[in-house]
Amino acid sequence: MTDRKDDIGLDDFFSAARDTPPELSVDFMKTLTEQALAAQPVAQTRVPEPGIWGQLKAAIGGWPGLAGLAATCAVGVWLGISPTSGMSSLWDLQQTGLGALGIDPLSGYDLALMEG
């Protein structure tokens, strides 16, 4: 079998192509670079997820909710340590029971159980 490459005489052409590599135009390289940069993904900033305290703050309602909760806690501690004179009469009712006033606190609950 004969070698076709030798018959046609392409060796001279291939060696000439290896000796002089093709040069790319400046416009082609500029266009190629712009397309390559446009195809690359853009780095995005990642927002960190809030921790347990951040989630709790968001569940309460942010800073206004936390301020209201802190104020309520402060009033509760204040009234617990030094109650006003009007509070003592309410506490006496709780100690004697609401039955002394003729109010049954479980009356609605009992009626709900008797219906069924």
C-alpha positions in Angstrom: 0.0 0.0 0.0 1.4 3.4 -0.9 1.5 6.3 1.4 -0.8 9.0 0.0 0.9 11.8 2.0 4.2 11.3 0.1 2.3 11.1 -3.2 0.7 14.5 -2.9 3.7 16.2 -1.4 2.0 17.8 1.7 5.1 17.6 3.9 6.4 20.8 2.5 3.2 22.6 3.2 3.0 21.2 6.8 6.6 22.2 7.6 5.9 25.7 6.2 2.8 26.0 8.4 4.8 24.9 11.5 7.6 27.4 10.8 5.2 30.4 10.5 2.4 30.2 13.1 -0.7 32.3 12.2 -1.0 35.7 13.9 -4.3 36.8 15.3 -5.6 40.3 14.7 -5.9 42.7 17.6 -9.6 43.2 16.9 -10.2 39.4 17.1 -8.3 39.1 20.4 -10.2 42.1 21.9 -13.6 40.6 20.9 -12.6 37.2 22.2 -11.5 38.7 25.5 -14.7 40.7 25.9 -16.8 37.6 25.2 -14.8 35.5 27.7 -15.2 38.1 30.4 -18.9 38.4 29.8 -19.3 34.6 30.0 -17.7 34.4 33.4 -20.0 34.2 36.4 -20.2 37.4 38.5 -19.2 37.0 42.2 -22.1 37.7 44.4 -22.0 38.6 48.0 -23.5 36.1 50.3 -25.7 37.4 53.1 -25.0 35.4 56.3 -27.9 33.8 58.0 -28.8 35.2 61.4 -27.9 33.2 64.4 -30.2 32.1 67.2 -30.3 35.6 68.8 -31.0 37.2 65.4 -33.9 34.8 64.8 -35.3 35.4 68.3 -35.1 39.2 67.8 -36.9 38.8 64.4 -39.6 36.6 66.0 -40.3 39.2 68.8 -40.6 42.0 66.4 -37.1 43.5 66.1 -35.8 46.3 68.4 -39.2 47.8 69.1 -40.5 44.4 70.3 -37.4 43.9 72.5 -37.8 47.3 74.0 -41.4 46.6 74.9 -40.4 43.2 76.4 -37.7 44.8 78.4 -40.0 47.5 79.7 -42.6 44.9 80.6 -40.1 42.9 82.5 -38.8 45.9 84.4 -42.4 46.8 85.4 -43.0 43.2 86.5 -39.9 43.2 88.7 -40.7 46.6 90.1 -44.3 45.6 91.0 -43.0 42.3 92.4 -40.5 43.9 94.7 -42.6 46.9 95.9 -46.3 46.5 95.1 -48.6 49.5 95.3 -51.3 49.8 98.0 -54.0 48.9 95.5 -52.3 45.6 94.6 -52.6 44.3 98.2 -56.4 44.4 98.1 -56.3 42.3 94.9 -53.9 39.8 96.4 -56.2 39.4 99.4 -59.0 38.4 97.0 -56.8 35.8 95.4 -55.8 34.3 98.8 -59.4 34.1 100.0 -60.5 32.8 96.6 -63.0 34.2 94.1 -65.7 32.1 95.6 -66.1 34.7 98.3 -67.2 37.2 95.6 -69.7 34.7 94.2 -67.7 34.1 91.0 -66.9 30.6 90.0 -63.8 30.6 87.7 -64.5 27.2 86.3 -68.3 27.7 85.6 -67.8 28.0 81.9 -65.5 25.0 81.8 -68.0 22.9 83.7 -70.9 23.9 81.3 -68.7 23.0 78.3 -68.2 19.5 79.7 -71.9 19.0 80.6 -73.1 19.7 77.1 -71.6 16.7 75.4 
